[in-house]
Amino acid sequence: MAPMAGVTDKPFRLLCKRMGAGLAVSEMTISDPRFWNTPKSLRRMDHVGEPDPVSVQIAGTEPQLLAEAARYNVDHGAQIVDINMGCPAKKVCNAWAGSALMRDEALVGRILDAVVAAVDVPVTLKIRTGWDAANRNAPAIARIAEAAGIQALTVHGRTRDQHYTGIRPSTTPSPGSSRKFRSR
Ligand SMILES: Cc1cc2nc3c(=O)[nH]c(=O)nc-3n(C[C@H](O)[C@H](O)[C@H](O)COP(=O)(O)O)c2cc1C
């Protein structure tokens, strides 16, 4: 079950696992510790009673903050740490996180090295095919991930500028549902 913010909360994951899902990744959790005590983060970081394997997705920009977030989540039940480099939301990308990271391959390498070194559990990575049609660098990111010791790679098979539709926004008017994700 792919991670989906606002969808794959704990009750949803429990339901999916009960119905046979082998892996159900948490909603993305922010790596900045200033937000860890908000009701939303506390809910997202609660894995008590969740069947194995518990996979927690983290998002952020600073290698050391992401490493600390990985450690913190492992201390709170994560058995797999997944790093988000696929989120297209403006508020995430403007903070140079999510899919925006794919534009800075050196930073990707530093983040992956820091997180892999920080925890003893498998670290996995979620990416897009690239930022846009002119910058499809998923294979380069995959090689960086492999070199860093990433254990599994999930590819959301669209560029960032295709958001959730597979269609470039400049060529097609966005349907209501994808507009909702775009403005998040
Ligand atoms: C409502 C919604 C929320 C999502 N939230 C996340 C998220 O928090 N982290 C993430 O890596 N992907 C997120 N995604 C992307 C999905 O995990 C998945 O990669 C994407 O929908 C592609 O699947 P598809 O080709 O079946 O559409 C989200 C998707 C949707 C529709």
The ligand as an ORCA input file, in Angstrom:
! r2SCAN-3c Opt
* xyz 0 1
  C      -4.043     11.535     -1.584
  C      -2.653     11.097     -1.882
  C      -1.671     11.304     -0.936
  C      -0.361     10.895     -1.171
  N       0.581     11.065     -0.210
  C       1.825     10.562     -0.403
  C       2.794     10.611      0.636
  O       2.562     11.109      1.743
  N       4.011     10.077      0.373
  C       4.331      9.516     -0.847
  O       5.449      9.050     -1.022
  N       3.429      9.453     -1.827
  C       2.189      9.952     -1.638
  N       1.262      9.838     -2.633
  C       1.637      9.174     -3.912
  C       1.261      7.695     -3.892
  O       1.981      7.005     -2.869
  C       1.546      7.011     -5.243
  O       2.941      7.000     -5.487
  C       0.889      7.728     -6.391
  O      -0.478      7.939     -6.141
  C       1.100      6.946     -7.704
  O       0.255      5.850     -7.793
  P      -0.659      5.661     -9.106
  O       0.277      5.543    -10.280
  O      -1.420      4.417     -8.820
  O      -1.518      6.877     -9.193
  C      -0.035     10.264     -2.423
  C      -1.045     10.060     -3.366
  C      -2.324     10.476     -3.125
  C      -3.368     10.243     -4.176
*
